[in-house]
Amino acid sequence: MNSNEKKKKNREKRGQISPNDTVPYADFSTEDLIEMLSAENPQERTISAVLLGNRNSKMVIMPLCIALKNERSLYSRIAISEALSQIGEPATPCLIQLLGEIGKNQETELPLKYFKKKSFPLVRDMAARTLVKIGEPATPYLIEVLGTGNKFKVQQAIDAIGAISAKTGDKRALNVLIALMKQVENLSAVESDRDQLTLWKITRALSGFQNSKEATYPLIAILKSDYEPPIIWEALRSLGQIQITTPEVLSLVESFIDDKQPEIRIAALNALNLLNKQI
């Protein structure tokens, strides 16, 4: 077996299928396909997810959400996520319940390195990532999450809101995010680690609100104050992404070019390059 064949076999073990693989199952009942979500063979689980998504029935939402939480095979998990996103808004309440419940890939501490890519960072939480695929219809549900007391879920909702805004231009959550930022800044020092992470996530999410002057105000305030380096470099990055080129923004970003912290210097230089392209 050559290298390509081995790779193909490994992908199949993780649930990868070809479009033709679904054909023999096309006439299966919805009930049978739901049962297939628990099949031992990951390819069968992928096939069932694809076909259930195509049927776009509300009755499959809960089984798909349960499968999304339990699935361990990469391609099967992707197929389940795609199926739920195809169903759209009706699947949103179920996915909201899963925020922060799937896997352990979510950030739990401030980053050590600046995110250098020009795109919005990949949302790590699987439920949040699926909500981003649903897009604008998910925004009102995510705004509701921001008012709850579960900080971990709130943080995943913040990620999803930022990604949806970057993807669609939906700015409905902007004022709510800014208000939450002010609340977080005023919380007691007892929870400072988690509050810093929430603040960092909001700072990052604001980068999704391109061309919004309102989104720049809290970022300018951060750069004029004393915050942890990751929050500073994320504020710089977000200002570059928002692309508002007022003299105040340009001057403030430029003032960090020679900062003693190397990641902040990189962020300032990248942001300034993006802003200068808009002039």
C-alpha positions in Angstrom: 0.0 0.0 0.0 1.5 3.3 -1.1 1.5 6.6 0.9 -1.7 8.0 -0.7 -3.6 4.8 -0.1 -2.6 4.8 3.5 -3.8 8.4 3.9 -7.1 7.6 2.2 -7.6 4.6 4.6 -6.8 6.8 7.6 -9.3 9.4 6.4 -12.0 6.8 5.9 -11.3 5.5 9.5 -12.1 9.0 10.6 -15.4 9.0 8.7 -14.5 10.6 5.4 -16.9 9.6 2.5 -17.3 10.4 -1.2 -20.7 11.7 -2.5 -21.5 8.4 -4.1 -21.3 6.7 -0.7 -24.7 8.1 0.4 -26.6 6.7 -2.6 -27.4 3.2 -1.2 -28.9 4.9 1.9 -30.9 7.6 0.2 -34.2 5.7 0.7 -33.6 4.9 4.4 -36.3 6.3 6.7 -35.4 9.2 8.9 -35.7 6.9 11.9 -33.2 4.5 10.4 -30.8 7.3 9.6 -31.0 8.6 13.2 -30.2 5.1 14.4 -27.2 5.2 12.1 -25.7 8.1 14.0 -24.7 5.5 16.6 -23.3 3.1 14.1 -19.9 1.5 14.9 -18.5 2.5 11.4 -17.7 6.3 11.4 -18.4 6.4 7.6 -22.0 5.3 8.3 -22.3 8.0 10.9 -21.1 10.6 8.3 -23.5 9.3 5.7 -26.5 9.5 8.1 -25.5 13.1 9.1 -25.3 14.2 5.5 -28.7 12.7 4.6 -30.4 14.0 7.7 -29.1 17.5 7.0 -30.6 17.2 3.5 -34.0 16.3 4.9 -34.0 19.5 6.9 -36.5 18.2 9.5 -36.9 19.6 13.0 -37.2 16.0 14.4 -33.5 15.3 13.7 -32.1 18.3 15.6 -31.9 16.7 19.0 -30.3 13.4 17.7 -27.8 15.4 15.7 -26.9 17.6 18.7 -26.4 14.5 20.9 -24.3 13.0 18.2 -22.3 16.3 17.8 -21.5 16.2 21.6 -20.4 12.5 21.5 -18.7 12.2 18.1 -15.0 11.6 18.1 -14.3 11.0 14.4 -13.2 14.2 12.6 -15.2 13.9 9.3 -18.3 12.5 11.1 -18.2 15.5 13.4 -17.9 17.9 10.5 -20.8 16.3 8.7 -23.0 16.6 11.8 -22.1 20.2 12.2 -22.9 20.9 8.5 -26.2 19.1 8.9 -27.2 21.3 11.8 -26.1 24.4 10.0 -28.3 23.4 7.0 -31.3 23.1 9.3 -30.5 26.7 10.4 -32.3 28.7 13.0 -34.5 25.9 14.4 -31.3 24.1 15.5 -29.9 27.2 17.3 -31.5 26.7 20.8 -30.1 23.2 20.9 -26.7 24.4 19.9 -26.8 27.2 22.4 -27.1 24.5 25.1 -24.0 22.8 23.8 -21.8 25.9 24.0 -18.6 25.0 25.9 -19.8 21.4 26.3 -17.9 19.8 23.4 -14.2 18.9 23.7 -11.5 20.8 25.5 -10.2 22.9 22.6 -11.5 26.2 23.9 -9.1 28.8 25.3 -8.9 28.9 29.0 -6.1 31.4 29.5 -4.6 34.4 27.7 -2.5 33.5 24.6 1.3 33.7 24.6 1.5 34.7 20.9 -0.1 37.3 18.7 -2.5 36.0 16.1 -0.8 37.0 12.8 -3.4 36.0 10.2 -5.6 38.6 8.5 -8.8 36.5 8.9 -11.0 36.3 12.0 -9.5 33.6 14.3 -11.0 30.1 14.0 -13.7 29.6 16.6 -12.5 26.6 18.7 -15.8 25.5 20.3 -17.7 23.1 18.0 -21.1 24.3 18.9 -20.0 28.0 18.4 -18.5 27.0 15.1 -21.8 25.5 14.0 -23.6 28.6 15.1 -21.2 30.7 13.0 -22.2 28.6 10.0 -25.9 29.3 10.7 -24.9 33.0 10.7 -27.2 36.0 11.3 -30.2 34.0 12.5 -28.1 32.8 15.5 -27.2 36.4 16.6 -30.3 37.1 18.8 -29.8 33.8 20.6 -26.1 34.5 21.3 -27.0 37.9 22.6 -29.2 36.3 25.2 -26.3 34.1 26.3 -24.3 37.2 27.1 -26.8 38.0 29.9 -26.3 34.7 31.6 -24.0 33.9 34.5 -22.1 31.1 32.9 -18.8 32.8 31.9 -17.5 29.8 30.0 -20.6 29.8 27.7 -20.5 33.5 27.5 -16.9 33.4 26.2 -17.9 30.9 23.5 -20.9 33.1 22.5 -18.5 36.1 22.2 -16.3 34.1 19.8 -19.3 33.2 17.7 -20.7 36.7 17.6 -17.4 38.1 16.4 -17.0 35.5 13.7 -20.6 36.0 12.5 -20.1 39.8 12.3 -16.8 39.3 10.4 -18.6 36.8 8.0 -21.9 38.7 7.5 -21.5 42.3 8.7 -24.2 41.7 11.3 -23.7 44.4 13.9 -26.7 43.9 16.2 -24.6 42.6 19.1 -22.1 45.5 19.1 -23.6 47.6 21.8 -24.2 44.5 24.0 -20.6 43.5 23.7 -19.4 47.0 24.6 -21.7 47.0 27.6 -20.4 43.6 28.7 -16.9 44.9 28.3 -17.6 47.6 30.8 -19.1 45.2 33.2 -16.2 42.9 33.0 -13.7 45.7 33.7 -15.6 46.5 36.9 -15.7 43.0 38.3 -13.8 42.1 41.5 -10.1 41.1 41.3 -11.0 37.7 42.8 -12.0 36.5 39.4 -9.4 38.5 37.5 -8.0 35.6 35.5 -11.3 34.6 34.0 -12.3 38.3 33.6 -9.1 39.0 31.7 -9.9 36.1 29.3 -13.5 37.4 28.8 -12.1 40.9 28.2 -9.6 39.5 25.7 -12.3 37.6 23.8 -14.5 40.8 23.6 -11.5 42.8 22.4 -10.9 40.1 19.7 -14.5 39.9 18.7 -14.7 43.6 18.1 -12.3 43.0 15.1 -15.3 41.5 13.3 -17.2 44.8 13.3 -15.4 46.2 10.3 -15.8 49.9 9.5 -17.7 50.5 12.7 -16.4 53.7 14.5 -18.3 52.7 17.7 -16.2 49.5 17.9 -13.0 51.5 18.0 -13.8 53.5 21.2 -13.3 50.8 23.8 -10.2 49.6 21.9 -8.7 53.1 22.1 -9.6 53.2 25.8 -7.7 49.9 26.3 -4.6 51.2 24.5 -4.6 54.3 26.7 -4.7 52.3 29.9 -2.7 49.5 31.6 -3.7 46.0 30.5 -2.0 42.6 30.0 0.1 42.4 26.8 -2.3 40.0 25.1 -5.2 42.4 25.5 -3.0 45.3 24.2 -1.9 43.4 21.1 -5.5 42.2 20.5 -6.8 45.7 20.7 -4.1 46.7 18.1 -5.1 43.9 15.8 -8.8 44.7 16.1 -8.2 48.3 15.2 -6.3 47.2 12.1 -9.2 44.9 11.1 -11.9 47.5 11.7 -10.1 49.8 9.4 -11.2 53.2 10.7 -8.4 55.6 10.0 -8.9 58.6 12.2 -5.8 60.6 13.2 -6.3 59.4 16.8 -6.3 55.7 15.8 -3.3 56.1 13.5 -1.3 58.0 16.1 -2.1 55.6 18.9 -1.3 52.5 16.9 2.0 54.0 15.7 3.0 54.8 19.4 3.3 51.0 20.0 5.7 50.3 17.1 8.7 50.5 19.5 7.0 48.8 22.5 9.3 46.7 24.6 7.0 43.7 24.2 7.8 42.0 20.8 4.3 40.6 20.2 2.9 44.1 20.7 5.4 45.5 18.3 4.3 43.0 15.7 0.7 43.7 16.2 1.2 47.4 16.0 3.2 47.1 12.7 0.6 44.8 11.2 -2.3 47.0 12.2 -0.6 50.1 10.9 0.1 48.4 7.5 -3.6 47.5 7.3 -4.7 51.0 8.2 -2.3 52.7 5.8 -3.9 50.7 3.0 -7.2 52.5 3.7 -5.8 56.0 3.4 
